[in-house]
């Protein structure tokens, strides 16, 4: 986005946010700068979405799959694999949400996890490697958990998984593997040949299933996992809302209350959906923007 275009978009978005609030009799009581910061968060969120769409239409270097390579990039690896090894693409998507790793950290956690170098697998930690009989699987996962915990430096979970522990890794991974197999595999679950529901309804269906069956996958992890599958064209799903009702008081719910007022959860979600529709932005982009904005409403900070 050119500087002039970004400035014009910022002005328009800021005015549209205020206009939406005014139309719905929601008090515009915050300093003007806060609405500009929210607009900037939305712009960045939309830019990230555009970057992924661009990657989907780009030629990807096979080296992005190799955790030992400087070119390693899990998002690019998922895109590269999605038409070649669908199971592996979905598995990598799960690992990415589990770690909440990022390019800013040079994918440090994902490199160690996927390489599993101390396990002497002679390959990376593929879906085929972990999808074994229960006793073999648990032995492998417990060894992996211990190896990561003893590594130096010890890998750190991203902000959205800050309360996660490597001690939980075996049961988290095993719950995921059992869940996928019970559903008939990744493709049967996420990309069935004949989808009888529309994309938003199927998002709701999958959301309920994932939350129920994957250990320690709460509202945010489930929401982000399904959104990632949708964005990377691994599943035909679209979020039906911003899922603010189930969020903690320090996440997007706090942002929604700051913006819309001290309303009940249902109204907060309704207004967040309404604002996203009014601004023509995605529900995940609105959720992410509100979450980041509430941390620093008077000063723009880039996503980490």
SERO-4910 file (N, C-alpha, C, O; in steps of 0.05 Angstrom, whole numbers):
BEGIN
 pado doro    nc1    nc2    nc3   cac1   cac2   cac3    cc1    cc2    cc3    oc1    oc2    oc3
  Unk    A     17    -24      0      0      0      0     18     25      0     35     28     17
  Unk    A     13     43    -19     28     68    -20     22     86      3      0     84     15
  Unk    A     41    103     11     37    120     34     12    137     32     -3    139     51
  Unk    A      8    149      8    -16    166      5    -42    150      7    -61    159     19
  Unk    A    -41    126     -5    -64    108     -4    -70    101     25    -93    100     34
  Unk    A    -49     95     40    -52     87     68    -64    110     85    -81    106    102
  Unk    A    -54    134     79    -64    157     94    -93    162     88   -109    168    106
  Unk    A   -101    160     62   -129    163     55   -146    142     67   -168    147     77
  Unk    A   -136    117     67   -151     95     79   -155     99    109   -176     94    120
  Unk    A   -133    109    122   -134    114    151   -156    135    157   -171    132    176
  Unk    A   -156    156    142   -176    178    147   -204    167    143   -222    172    159
  Unk    A   -208    152    121   -235    141    115   -244    121    136   -267    123    146
  Unk    A   -226    103    144   -233     83    164   -239     96    191   -259     89    204
  Unk    A   -223    116    199   -228    130    224   -255    143    224   -270    141    244
  Unk    A   -261    157    203   -287    170    201   -310    150    200   -331    155    212
  Unk    A   -306    127    187   -327    107    185   -332     94    212   -355     88    219
  Unk    A   -311     90    228   -314     79    255   -332     97    272   -350     88    285
  Unk    A   -325    123    271   -341    143    286   -369    145    276   -388    148    292
  Unk    A   -372    142    250   -399    144    238   -416    120    247   -440    123    253
  Unk    A   -404     97    248   -419     73    256   -428     76    285   -451     70    292
  Unk    A   -410     85    302   -416     89    331   -439    109    334   -457    106    350
  Unk    A   -437    131    318   -458    152    320   -485    141    310   -506    147    323
  Unk    A   -485    125    289   -510    114    278   -524     96    298   -549     94    298
  Unk    A   -508     83    315   -520     64    334   -521     76    362   -524     61    382
  Unk    A   -519    102    363   -521    116    389   -502    106    410   -508    104    434
  Unk    A   -478     99    401   -456     91    419   -438    115    423   -428    126    403
  Unk    A   -434    122    447   -419    147    453   -391    147    442   -376    129    446
  Unk    A   -385    169    427   -357    173    417   -343    190    438   -341    214    436
  Unk    A   -333    176    459   -323    190    483   -293    188    485   -281    201    503
  Unk    A   -280    173    468   -251    170    469   -236    191    454   -248    203    436
  Unk    A   -211    197    461   -195    216    445   -194    207    416   -193    183    410
  Unk    A   -193    226    398   -193    220    369   -171    201    361   -174    184    343
  Unk    A   -148    203    374   -125    187    367   -131    157    370   -120    140    356
  Unk    A   -148    150    389   -154    122    394   -169    109    370   -164     86    364
  Unk    A   -186    124    357   -200    114    334   -181    111    310   -183     93    294
  Unk    A   -161    129    309   -141    126    288   -123    102    293   -116     88    274
  Unk    A   -117     97    318   -101     73    324   -116     47    317   -104     28    307
  Unk    A   -142     47    324   -158     23    316   -158     20    286   -156     -2    276
  Unk    A   -161     42    272   -161     41    242   -134     30    232   -134     14    214
  Unk    A   -112     38    245    -86     28    237    -83     -2    242    -72    -17    227
  Unk    A    -95    -11    265    -95    -40    271   -110    -55    250   -102    -77    242
  Unk    A   -133    -44    242   -149    -57    221   -134    -58    194   -135    -78    180
  Unk    A   -120    -37    188   -105    -36    163    -83    -57    163    -79    -71    143
  Unk    A    -69    -59    186    -48    -79    188    -59   -107    186    -48   -125    173
  Unk    A    -82   -112    199    -95   -138    198   -103   -145    170   -100   -168    162
  Unk    A   -113   -126    155   -121   -131    127    -97   -135    109    -98   -151     90
  Unk    A    -75   -121    115    -51   -125    100    -39   -153    103    -30   -165     84
  Unk    A    -41   -163    127    -32   -191    132    -48   -211    116    -38   -230    105
  Unk    A    -74   -206    115    -92   -223    100    -84   -222     70    -84   -242     56
  Unk    A    -79   -198     60    -71   -194     32    -45   -208     26    -41   -219      4
  Unk    A    -26   -208     45      0   -221     40     -4   -251     37     10   -263     21
  Unk    A    -21   -262     53    -26   -291     51    -39   -298     24    -32   -318     12
  Unk    A    -58   -281     16    -71   -286    -10    -51   -285    -33    -52   -299    -52
  Unk    A    -32   -266    -30    -11   -264    -50      7   -289    -50     14   -299    -72
  Unk    A     13   -299    -26     29   -324    -25     15   -347    -38     28   -365    -50
  Unk    A    -11   -348    -35    -27   -370    -47    -24   -372    -77    -27   -393    -89
  Unk    A    -17   -350    -89    -14   -349   -118     15   -346   -126     21   -339   -149
  Unk    A     34   -352   -108     62   -350   -113     75   -377   -116     65   -397   -106
  Unk    A     98   -378   -128    114   -402   -130    130   -404   -104    144   -386    -97
  Unk    A    128   -427    -90    141   -431    -64    165   -449    -67    164   -470    -79
  Unk    A    187   -441    -55    212   -456    -54    208   -480    -36    200   -477    -13
  Unk    A    214   -505    -45    210   -528    -28    226   -528     -2    219   -542     17
  Unk    A    247   -511     -1    264   -509     23    249   -498     47    258   -500     70
  Unk    A    226   -486     43    210   -475     65    201   -496     85    194   -490    107
  Unk    A    201   -521     75    193   -544     92    215   -552    112    209   -564    133
  Unk    A    239   -547    105    263   -556    120    268   -539    145    277   -516    141
  Unk    A    264   -549    169    269   -532    193    298   -525    198    304   -508    214
  Unk    A    317   -539    183    345   -532    186    354   -510    166    376   -501    167
  Unk    A    336   -503    148    342   -483    127    336   -455    136    317   -450    152
  Unk    A    351   -436    126    346   -408    131    319   -400    118    307   -380    126
  Unk    A    310   -415     99    285   -409     85    260   -421     99    238   -416     89
  Unk    A    264   -435    120    242   -448    134    220   -427    141    226   -406    153
  Unk    A    196   -433    134    173   -416    139    148   -433    140    139   -442    119
  Unk    A    136   -437    164    113   -455    166     89   -447    149     76   -465    138
  Unk    A     84   -421    146     61   -413    131     65   -419    101     47   -430     88
  Unk    A     89   -413     91     95   -420     63     96   -450     60     88   -461     39
  Unk    A    105   -465     80    106   -494     79     78   -506     76     74   -525     61
  Unk    A     59   -495     91     32   -504     90     20   -500     62      7   -517     51
  Unk    A     26   -476     51     16   -470     24     29   -489      4     15   -499    -15
  Unk    A     55   -494      7     69   -512    -11     58   -540    -10     55   -554    -31
  Unk    A     50   -549     14     42   -577     18     12   -582     13      4   -605      9
  Unk    A     -4   -561     13    -33   -565     14    -44   -581    -10    -63   -596     -7
  Unk    A    -31   -580    -33    -40   -596    -56    -22   -620    -60    -28   -636    -78
  Unk    A     -1   -623    -44     17   -646    -47     14   -666    -24     15   -690    -29
  Unk    A     10   -656      0      7   -673     24    -12   -659     43     -3   -645     61
  Unk    A    -38   -663     39    -58   -649     54    -56   -654     84    -59   -636    100
  Unk    A    -51   -679     91    -49   -686    120    -26   -670    133    -29   -659    155
  Unk    A     -4   -669    119     19   -654    130     14   -625    132     23   -612    151
  Unk    A      0   -613    113     -7   -585    114    -25   -579    138    -21   -559    152
  Unk    A    -44   -596    143    -62   -593    167    -47   -596    193    -51   -582    212
  Unk    A    -29   -616    193    -13   -621    217      5   -597    223      7   -589    247
  Unk    A     18   -586    203     35   -562    207     18   -538    217     27   -522    233
  Unk    A     -6   -536    207    -24   -515    216    -30   -518    246    -30   -498    260
  Unk    A    -35   -542    254    -40   -547    283    -15   -540    299    -17   -527    320
  Unk    A      9   -548    290     33   -542    305     38   -512    307     47   -502    327
  Unk    A     31   -498    286     35   -469    286     17   -455    306     25   -437    320
  Unk    A     -8   -464    308    -27   -453    327    -19   -461    355    -21   -446    374
  Unk    A    -10   -486    358     -2   -496    385     21   -480    396     20   -473    420
  Unk    A     41   -474    380     64   -459    389     59   -429    390     71   -414    406
  Unk    A     41   -419    372     37   -390    368     63   -377    361     69   -355    370
  Unk    A     80   -391    346    106   -381    338    103   -360    316     81   -358    304
  Unk    A    124   -344    311    122   -323    291    148   -319    276    169   -328    285
  Unk    A    146   -306    254    170   -300    238    188   -281    252    212   -282    248
  Unk    A    177   -263    270    193   -244    285    213   -259    303    235   -249    309
  Unk    A    205   -283    311    223   -300    328    239   -320    311    251   -338    321
  Unk    A    239   -316    285    252   -333    265    243   -362    268    257   -381    263
  Unk    A    217   -365    276    204   -391    278    221   -410    296    223   -434    291
  Unk    A    232   -399    317    251   -414    335    238   -439    346    250   -460    347
  Unk    A    213   -436    356    199   -459    369    192   -480    347    197   -503    351
  Unk    A    181   -471    325    173   -489    304    197   -504    292    195   -527    285
  Unk    A    220   -491    291    244   -504    281    251   -528    299    256   -550    289
  Unk    A    252   -523    325    259   -544    343    238   -567    344    245   -590    344
  Unk    A    213   -559    344    192   -578    346    191   -596    321    189   -620    323
  Unk    A    191   -584    298    188   -599    273    213   -615    267    211   -636    255
  Unk    A    237   -604    274    261   -619    269    264   -644    287    274   -664    279
  Unk    A    255   -641    312    256   -663    332    283   -677    330    284   -702    329
  Unk    A    304   -661    330    331   -673    324    341   -692    345    356   -711    338
  Unk    A    333   -689    370    342   -708    391    327   -734    391    334   -752    407
  Unk    A    307   -737    374    291   -762    373    302   -782    353    293   -805    353
  Unk    A    321   -773    337    334   -791    317    313   -804    299    314   -829    295
  Unk    A    295   -788    289    274   -799    271    284   -802    242    271   -815    226
  Unk    A    307   -790    236    317   -789    209    299   -774    190    301   -777    165
  Unk    A    281   -759    201    263   -743    185    251   -722    203    257   -722    227
  Unk    A    234   -705    193    221   -685    211    197   -698    224    189   -721    218
  Unk    A    185   -683    243    162   -694    259    137   -693    242    119   -676    247
  Unk    A    135   -711    223    112   -711    204     88   -723    217     89   -736    238
  Unk    A     65   -719    203     40   -731    212     43   -762    212     33   -775    229
  Unk    A     57   -772    192     60   -801    190     76   -812    214     71   -834    224
  Unk    A     96   -796    223    112   -804    246     96   -805    272    101   -823    288
  Unk    A     78   -786    276     64   -785    302     38   -801    301     28   -809    322
  Unk    A     27   -807    278      2   -821    276      6   -851    278      4   -866    258
  Unk    A     13   -860    302     19   -888    308      1   -899    329    -17   -885    339
  Unk    A      4   -924    335    -11   -936    357     -6   -921    383     15   -908    386
  Unk    A    -25   -921    401    -25   -904    425      1   -907    441     13   -887    449
  Unk    A     10   -931    446     34   -934    463     59   -923    449     75   -911    462
  Unk    A     62   -928    423     84   -917    408     83   -887    407    103   -873    410
  Unk    A     59   -877    402     55   -848    400     62   -834    426     77   -814    426
  Unk    A     52   -844    449     57   -831    474     86   -832    482     97   -813    493
  Unk    A     99   -854    476    128   -856    482    144   -835    466    161   -821    476
  Unk    A    136   -832    440    149   -812    423    144   -784    433    162   -767    435
  Unk    A    119   -778    440    111   -751    449    123   -744    476    130   -721    481
  Unk    A    125   -763    494    137   -757    520    167   -752    516    179   -735    530
  Unk    A    180   -767    498    208   -762    493    212   -734    480    231   -720    486
  Unk    A    194   -727    462    195   -701    449    191   -679    470    206   -659    469
  Unk    A    172   -682    488    167   -662    508    192   -658    526    199   -635    532
  Unk    A    204   -679    535    228   -678    552    251   -665    537    266   -649    548
  Unk    A    255   -673    512    276   -662    495    274   -632    492    294   -617    495
  Unk    A    250   -622    486    246   -594    483    250   -579    509    262   -557    510
  Unk    A    241   -590    531    243   -578    557    272   -575    566    280   -556    580
  Unk    A    289   -594    557    317   -593    565    335   -578    545    359   -574    550
  Unk    A    324   -570    523    340   -556    502    347   -528    512    334   -517    528
  Unk    A    369   -518    501    379   -492    508    383   -475    483    401   -482    466
  Unk    A    368   -453    479    348   -443    498    322   -459    496    315   -471    475
  Unk    A    307   -460    518    282   -473    518    262   -458    501    260   -433    504
  Unk    A    247   -471    484    229   -456    466    207   -443    482    197   -453    502
  Unk    A    199   -419    472    178   -404    486    152   -403    469    153   -399    445
  Unk    A    130   -408    482    104   -405    468     99   -376    463    108   -358    477
  Unk    A     84   -371    441     77   -343    434     57   -332    454     47   -346    472
  Unk    A     51   -306    451     34   -292    470      7   -305    475     -3   -306    497
  Unk    A     -5   -314    453    -32   -326    455    -32   -353    469    -53   -363    476
  Unk    A     -8   -365    473     -6   -391    486     12   -388    511     26   -407    519
  Unk    A     13   -364    523     32   -358    544     29   -376    568     49   -379    583
  Unk    A      5   -387    573      1   -404    597      4   -434    590     -3   -451    607
  Unk    A     14   -440    567     17   -468    559     44   -478    570     62   -463    574
  Unk    A     45   -504    574     69   -517    585     76   -541    567     59   -555    557
  Unk    A    102   -546    564    111   -569    549    103   -595    562    102   -616    550
  Unk    A     97   -594    588     88   -618    602     62   -628    590     56   -652    592
  Unk    A     46   -610    579     20   -618    567     22   -629    539      3   -639    528
  Unk    A     46   -626    527     49   -632    498     39   -661    491     23   -663    472
  Unk    A     47   -681    506     38   -708    498      7   -711    497     -3   -723    478
  Unk    A     -7   -701    517    -36   -704    517    -49   -686    497    -70   -693    485
  Unk    A    -38   -662    492    -50   -644    472    -47   -656    445    -67   -658    430
  Unk    A    -23   -665    438    -19   -677    411    -35   -703    408    -47   -707    387
  Unk    A    -35   -719    429    -50   -744    427    -80   -739    423    -93   -754    408
  Unk    A    -90   -719    437   -119   -713    435   -125   -704    406   -147   -711    395
  Unk    A   -107   -689    394   -111   -680    367   -111   -704    347   -128   -706    330
  Unk    A    -91   -721    351    -88   -744    333   -113   -763    335   -123   -771    314
  Unk    A   -121   -768    359   -145   -785    363   -170   -773    351   -186   -786    338
  Unk    A   -173   -747    355   -196   -732    344   -197   -734    314   -218   -740    302
  Unk    A   -174   -728    301   -173   -729    272   -180   -757    261   -195   -760    242
  Unk    A   -168   -777    274   -173   -805    265   -202   -813    269   -213   -827    253
  Unk    A   -214   -805    291   -242   -811    297   -261   -799    276   -282   -810    271
  Unk    A   -252   -776    265   -269   -763    245   -264   -773    216   -277   -764    197
  Unk    A   -246   -792    214   -240   -804    187   -217   -791    173   -213   -796    149
  Unk    A   -201   -775    187   -178   -762    175   -183   -732    170   -205   -722    171
  Unk    A   -161   -718    164   -163   -689    160   -182   -681    138   -199   -664    141
  Unk    A   -179   -695    115   -195   -687     92   -225   -692     96   -242   -676     89
  Unk    A   -231   -714    109   -260   -720    114   -272   -700    133   -296   -693    131
  Unk    A   -256   -689    151   -266   -669    170   -266   -641    159   -286   -627    160
  Unk    A   -243   -633    148   -240   -605    140   -248   -598    112   -255   -576    105
  Unk    A   -246   -618     94   -251   -613     66   -268   -636     54   -259   -649     35
  Unk    A   -292   -641     65   -308   -663     54   -316   -657     25   -319   -634     17
  Unk    A   -320   -679     10   -327   -676    -19   -353   -661    -22   -356   -645    -40
  Unk    A   -373   -668     -6   -399   -656     -9   -407   -642     17   -418   -655     35
  Unk    A   -401   -616     18   -407   -601     43   -436   -592     42   -445   -577     25
  Unk    A   -451   -602     62   -480   -597     63   -486   -571     76   -510   -562     76
  Unk    A   -467   -558     88   -471   -533    103   -455   -510     89   -436   -515     76
  Unk    A   -465   -485     93   -449   -463     82   -424   -459    100   -421   -470    121
  Unk    A   -406   -441     91   -380   -439    103   -382   -429    132   -366   -437    149
  Unk    A   -400   -411    138   -402   -401    165   -415   -421    184   -407   -423    207
  Unk    A   -435   -436    174   -447   -456    191   -427   -479    196   -426   -489    218
  Unk    A   -411   -486    176   -391   -507    180   -369   -498    199   -358   -514    214
  Unk    A   -363   -472    199   -344   -461    219   -355   -466    247   -340   -475    264
  Unk    A   -380   -460    251   -393   -465    277   -391   -495    285   -385   -502    308
  Unk    A   -397   -512    266   -396   -541    271   -368   -550    279   -365   -564    299
  Unk    A   -348   -541    264   -320   -549    270   -311   -536    296   -296   -549    311
  Unk    A   -319   -512    301   -311   -498    325   -320   -514    350   -304   -518    368
  Unk    A   -345   -523    350   -355   -539    372   -339   -565    375   -333   -574    398
  Unk    A   -333   -578    353   -319   -604    353   -290   -600    364   -281   -616    381
  Unk    A   -276   -580    353   -248   -576    361   -246   -569    391   -229   -579    405
  Unk    A   -264   -551    400   -263   -542    428   -268   -566    446   -257   -567    468
  Unk    A   -286   -583    438   -293   -606    455   -271   -627    456   -268   -640    476
  Unk    A   -257   -631    434   -239   -654    432   -209   -649    434   -194   -668    440
  Unk    A   -200   -625    428   -171   -620    430   -164   -608    457   -173   -586    464
  Unk    A   -148   -622    472   -141   -614    499   -127   -587    499   -108   -583    484
  Unk    A   -136   -569    516   -124   -542    520   -126   -524    496   -111   -505    493
  Unk    A   -145   -530    478   -151   -512    456   -176   -497    464   -198   -508    462
  Unk    A   -173   -472    474   -195   -456    482   -207   -440    459   -203   -446    436
  Unk    A   -220   -418    467   -234   -401    447   -214   -391    426   -219   -393    402
  Unk    A   -192   -379    435   -174   -366    416   -160   -386    398   -158   -382    374
  Unk    A   -149   -407    410   -134   -427    394   -153   -440    373   -145   -444    350
  Unk    A   -177   -447    381   -196   -459    363   -203   -440    341   -204   -447    317
  Unk    A   -209   -415    348   -217   -394    329   -194   -390    308   -199   -389    284
  Unk    A   -170   -387    319   -147   -381    301   -140   -405    283   -132   -402    260
  Unk    A   -143   -430    294   -137   -453    278   -156   -455    255   -147   -460    232
  Unk    A   -182   -452    260   -201   -454    238   -198   -431    218   -202   -435    194
  Unk    A   -193   -408    228   -188   -385    210   -164   -390    192   -164   -383    169
  Unk    A   -143   -401    204   -118   -408    189   -124   -428    167   -116   -425    144
  Unk    A   -139   -449    174   -147   -469    154   -163   -457    131   -159   -464    108
  Unk    A   -180   -438    138   -196   -425    118   -179   -407    100   -182   -407     75
  Unk    A   -162   -391    112   -145   -372     97   -126   -386     78   -121   -377     56
  Unk    A   -116   -409     87    -97   -424     70   -110   -445     52    -97   -462     40
  Unk    A   -137   -443     50   -153   -459     32   -151   -489     38   -153   -506     20
  Unk    A   -148   -495     64   -148   -523     72   -176   -532     81   -182   -556     82
  Unk    A   -193   -512     86   -221   -518     94   -239   -496     83   -230   -472     81
  Unk    A   -263   -503     75   -282   -483     65   -298   -473     88   -321   -480     92
  Unk    A   -285   -455    104   -298   -444    127   -294   -414    129   -273   -403    119
  Unk    A   -313   -400    140   -311   -371    146   -323   -367    173   -344   -377    179
  Unk    A   -309   -351    191   -321   -346    217   -348   -332    214   -351   -314    198
  Unk    A   -367   -340    232   -393   -328    231   -396   -304    249   -416   -290    249
  Unk    A   -375   -300    266   -375   -277    284   -346   -272    293   -328   -285    284
  Unk    A   -343   -253    311   -316   -247    322   -310   -264    347   -288   -262    358
  Unk    A   -330   -280    355   -327   -298    379   -317   -283    403   -300   -292    418
  Unk    A   -329   -259    408   -322   -243    431   -335   -253    456   -324   -250    478
  Unk    A   -358   -266    454   -373   -275    477   -356   -293    496   -358   -291    520
  Unk    A   -340   -310    484   -324   -329    500   -296   -319    507   -281   -333    520
  Unk    A   -289   -295    498   -262   -286    503   -258   -276    531   -277   -271    545
  Unk    A   -233   -275    540   -227   -265    567   -231   -235    568   -233   -222    548
  Unk    A   -232   -225    593   -236   -196    596   -212   -180    588   -214   -155    588
  Unk    A   -190   -192    582   -166   -177    574   -160   -179    544   -140   -168    535
  Unk    A   -178   -192    529   -174   -194    501   -192   -176    484   -196   -153    492
  Unk    A   -203   -187    462   -221   -171    446   -246   -161    460   -258   -141    453
  Unk    A   -254   -175    481   -278   -166    496   -272   -139    510   -289   -122    510
  Unk    A   -247   -136    520   -240   -111    532   -240    -89    511   -248    -66    516
  Unk    A   -229    -96    487   -229    -76    466   -257    -68    457   -263    -45    452
  Unk    A   -275    -88    456   -303    -83    448   -317    -65    469   -332    -47    462
  Unk    A   -312    -70    494   -324    -54    515   -313    -25    515   -327     -6    520
  Unk    A   -287    -23    509   -275      4    507   -287     20    484   -291     44    486
  Unk    A   -293      5    463   -304     19    439   -334     23    440   -344     45    434
  Unk    A   -348      3    449   -378      4    447   -391     10    474   -414     19    475
  Unk    A   -377      6    496   -388     11    522   -392    -14    538   -387    -36    528
  Unk    A   -400    -12    563   -402    -35    581   -429    -50    575   -448    -48    591
  Unk    A   -429    -64    553   -453    -78    545   -450   -108    550   -428   -117    557
  Unk    A   -472   -123    548   -470   -152    552   -455   -165    528   -452   -152    507
  Unk    A   -446   -189    532   -430   -203    512   -443   -205    485   -430   -202    464
  Unk    A   -469   -211    485   -483   -215    459   -483   -189    443   -478   -189    419
  Unk    A   -488   -167    457   -489   -141    443   -461   -133    433   -458   -121    412
  Unk    A   -440   -139    449   -413   -133    441   -406   -148    415   -394   -136    397
  Unk    A   -414   -173    414   -408   -189    390   -424   -178    366   -414   -176    344
  Unk    A   -449   -171    371   -467   -161    350   -455   -135    339   -455   -131    314
  Unk    A   -446   -117    356   -435    -92    347   -408    -95    332   -402    -81    313
  Unk    A   -392   -115    342   -367   -120    328   -372   -131    300   -358   -124    281
  Unk    A   -392   -149    298   -400   -160    271   -410   -137    254   -402   -134    231
  Unk    A   -427   -120    266   -438    -98    251   -417    -78    241   -418    -69    218
  Unk    A   -397    -72    258   -376    -54    250   -359    -67    228   -351    -53    209
  Unk    A   -352    -92    231   -337   -106    210   -351   -105    184   -339   -100    163
  Unk    A   -377   -111    184   -393   -109    159   -394    -81    148   -392    -77    124
  Unk    A   -396    -61    166   -398    -33    157   -372    -24    144   -372     -9    125
  Unk    A   -349    -34    155   -323    -27    144   -313    -45    122   -293    -41    110
  Unk    A   -329    -67    118   -322    -87     98   -295   -100    104   -277   -103     87
  Unk    A   -292   -109    129   -268   -124    137   -277   -151    149   -301   -154    156
  Unk    A   -259   -170    150   -266   -196    159   -270   -197    189   -260   -180    204
  Unk    A   -284   -217    199   -289   -220    227   -264   -226    243   -260   -217    265
  Unk    A   -246   -243    231   -221   -248    245   -204   -223    247   -191   -218    267
  Unk    A   -204   -207    225   -189   -182    225   -200   -163    246   -184   -149    260
  Unk    A   -226   -162    249   -238   -145    270   -230   -155    298   -223   -139    315
  Unk    A   -232   -181    302   -226   -193    328   -196   -187    335   -191   -179    358
  Unk    A   -178   -191    316   -150   -187    321   -144   -157    326   -128   -150    344
  Unk    A   -157   -140    311   -152   -111    314   -162   -101    342   -147    -86    355
  Unk    A   -185   -110    350   -195   -102    377   -177   -113    399   -172    -99    419
  Unk    A   -167   -137    396   -150   -149    416   -124   -133    418   -115   -127    441
  Unk    A   -111   -126    396    -86   -111    397    -91    -82    405    -74    -71    419
  Unk    A   -112    -71    396   -118    -43    402   -122    -38    431   -112    -18    442
  Unk    A   -135    -56    446   -141    -51    474   -116    -51    491   -115    -40    513
  Unk    A    -94    -63    481    -69    -63    496    -56    -35    496    -43    -28    515
  Unk    A    -60    -21    474    -47      6    472    -65     24    454    -57     29    431
  Unk    A    -88     32    464   -107     47    447    -98     75    438   -109     86    419
  Unk    A    -78     86    451    -68    113    444    -43    113    428    -33    134    420
  Unk    A    -31     89    423     -6     88    409     -5     62    393     -7     40    404
  Unk    A     -2     64    367     -2     40    349     22     23    355     45     33    355
  Unk    A     17     -3    358     38    -23    361     33    -45    342     10    -55    340
  Unk    A     53    -53    327     50    -75    307     44   -101    320     51   -106    343
  Unk    A     31   -119    305     25   -146    315     52   -160    320     71   -156    305
  Unk    A     53   -176    341     77   -192    346     72   -221    337     90   -238    340
***
